[in-house]
Amino acid sequence: MAARRPNRRAIKQHYSYTSEEAARVLGVSKGTVRRWMKDGLPCLTDQRPFLILGTDLRDFLNSRNRPKQTCQLQECFCFRCQQPKAPAAGMVDYTPRTTVNGRISAICEECGTLMHKAFSTANLPRLMQLAEVSFPQGEPCLSDRTKPLGNDHLKMEPTA
């Protein structure tokens, strides 16, 4: 499960926080705030309890934000490489979910990890120009079958 991001808007700019107060306001543990202090969060250490200025806390959290990495149309985000990657050999599988969207799956060209990405059906013609797209067919659902499977094992004679 992904960790929840601290709510920066709850920080009052002209207020000084102890580590416990900062943790309560941001919805994180006290240990997290102490770890931030070791990682460079400015604090007043002249006396105990250590005080953290609201502006310093907000600036520290804003500096820790990594910019979003956007993928090109044919790229997927590889969680092992931690960056957008092109599919290996330019091959992509498209699996429809609804009439307007689906999912593309590809293998990372560097590490071989399976990557997935939500994809709009409207962009499918552009994707077909950039990569080789295949449409794999799976087994049909029970509700999609025209003839139900027979339960032949129920008609077996008991052995004596």
C-alpha positions in Angstrom: 0.0 0.0 0.0 1.4 3.4 -0.9 2.1 5.9 1.9 -0.2 8.8 2.3 1.3 12.2 1.6 1.4 14.8 4.4 -1.1 17.6 4.0 1.0 20.7 3.6 -1.9 23.1 3.7 -2.5 22.2 7.4 0.8 23.8 8.3 0.5 27.3 9.8 3.2 29.5 8.4 3.8 31.7 11.5 3.6 28.9 14.1 6.4 26.9 15.7 5.8 23.2 16.1 7.4 20.5 18.3 8.0 17.2 16.6 4.9 15.7 18.2 2.7 18.6 17.1 4.1 18.6 13.5 3.4 14.8 13.3 -0.2 15.3 14.5 -0.9 18.1 12.1 0.6 16.3 9.1 -0.8 12.9 10.0 2.5 11.1 10.2 4.4 9.4 13.0 6.8 11.2 15.4 9.6 9.0 14.1 9.0 10.4 10.6 9.4 14.0 11.7 12.6 13.0 13.6 13.9 11.3 10.5 13.2 14.5 8.5 15.1 16.5 11.1 18.1 14.2 10.6 17.7 14.5 6.8 18.0 18.3 7.0 14.7 19.8 8.2 15.8 23.0 9.9 14.9 23.2 13.6 15.7 25.3 16.6 17.9 23.2 18.9 18.8 25.8 21.5 16.5 24.3 24.0 14.2 21.4 24.5 11.7 20.5 23.0 13.2 21.3 19.6 11.0 23.7 17.6 10.3 23.6 13.9 9.1 26.8 12.2 6.1 26.4 10.0 7.7 28.1 7.0 10.8 25.8 7.3 8.5 22.7 7.5 6.5 23.7 4.5 9.7 24.5 2.5 11.3 21.2 3.4 8.2 19.2 2.3 8.0 21.2 -1.0 11.7 20.5 -1.7 11.2 16.8 -1.2 8.6 16.6 -4.0 9.8 14.8 -7.1 8.4 16.1 -10.3 6.0 13.8 -12.1 7.5 11.8 -14.9 5.2 11.7 -18.0 5.3 8.9 -20.4 5.2 9.2 -24.2 2.3 7.6 -26.0 4.2 4.3 -26.6 6.1 4.3 -23.2 5.1 2.7 -19.9 6.4 3.5 -16.4 8.8 0.7 -15.2 8.7 0.4 -11.5 12.1 -1.4 -11.3 13.9 1.3 -13.3 11.8 4.1 -11.8 11.4 5.9 -15.1 9.3 5.8 -18.3 10.7 3.1 -20.7 10.0 2.1 -24.3 8.7 -1.4 -24.8 11.2 -4.2 -25.8 11.3 -4.7 -29.6 8.5 -2.1 -30.0 5.8 -4.7 -29.1 2.8 -3.8 -27.1 -0.3 -5.8 -26.1 -3.7 -4.0 -25.9 -6.4 -5.4 -23.8 -9.8 -3.6 -24.0 -11.7 -3.0 -20.7 -14.6 -1.0 -21.9 -15.6 0.5 -25.3 -13.6 3.7 -24.6 -10.5 2.5 -22.7 -8.2 -0.4 -22.1 -4.8 -1.3 -20.9 -1.5 -1.7 -22.7 1.2 -4.2 -21.5 4.8 -4.3 -22.5 8.2 -5.6 -21.4 10.8 -3.1 -20.3 13.7 -3.0 -22.8 16.3 -2.7 -20.1 15.3 -4.9 -17.1 12.6 -7.2 -18.6 9.9 -6.2 -16.1 6.3 -6.4 -17.2 4.8 -2.8 -17.5 1.1 -1.7 -17.7 -0.6 1.5 -18.6 -4.2 2.6 -18.8 -4.9 3.6 -22.4 -7.7 5.3 -24.4 -9.1 3.6 -27.4 -9.1 6.9 -29.2 -5.3 6.9 -29.2 -5.0 3.4 -30.6 -4.4 4.5 -34.2 -1.5 6.7 -33.2 0.0 3.9 -31.0 -0.2 1.5 -34.0 2.0 3.9 -36.0 4.7 4.0 -33.2 4.7 0.4 -32.0 3.6 -3.1 -33.1 0.3 -3.6 -31.3 -1.2 -7.1 -30.7 -4.7 -7.9 -29.4 -4.4 -11.1 -27.3 -7.6 -13.1 -26.9 -8.2 -14.9 -23.7 -10.6 -17.6 -22.7 -14.2 -16.5 -22.9 -16.1 -15.8 -19.7 -18.8 -18.4 -18.7 -21.5 -15.8 -19.5 -20.1 -15.4 -23.0 -20.3 -19.1 -23.9 -23.1 -20.2 -26.2 -23.2 -23.7 -24.9 -22.6 -24.5 -21.2 -20.0 -27.1 -20.2 -21.4 -30.5 -19.4 -20.9 -32.0 -16.0 -20.0 -35.5 -17.2 -18.3 -36.5 -13.9 -21.7 -36.5 -12.2 -23.1 -39.3 -14.5 -20.3 -41.7 -13.5 -21.4 -45.1 -12.1 -20.3 -45.8 -8.5 -17.7 -48.5 -8.3 -18.4 -51.4 -6.1 
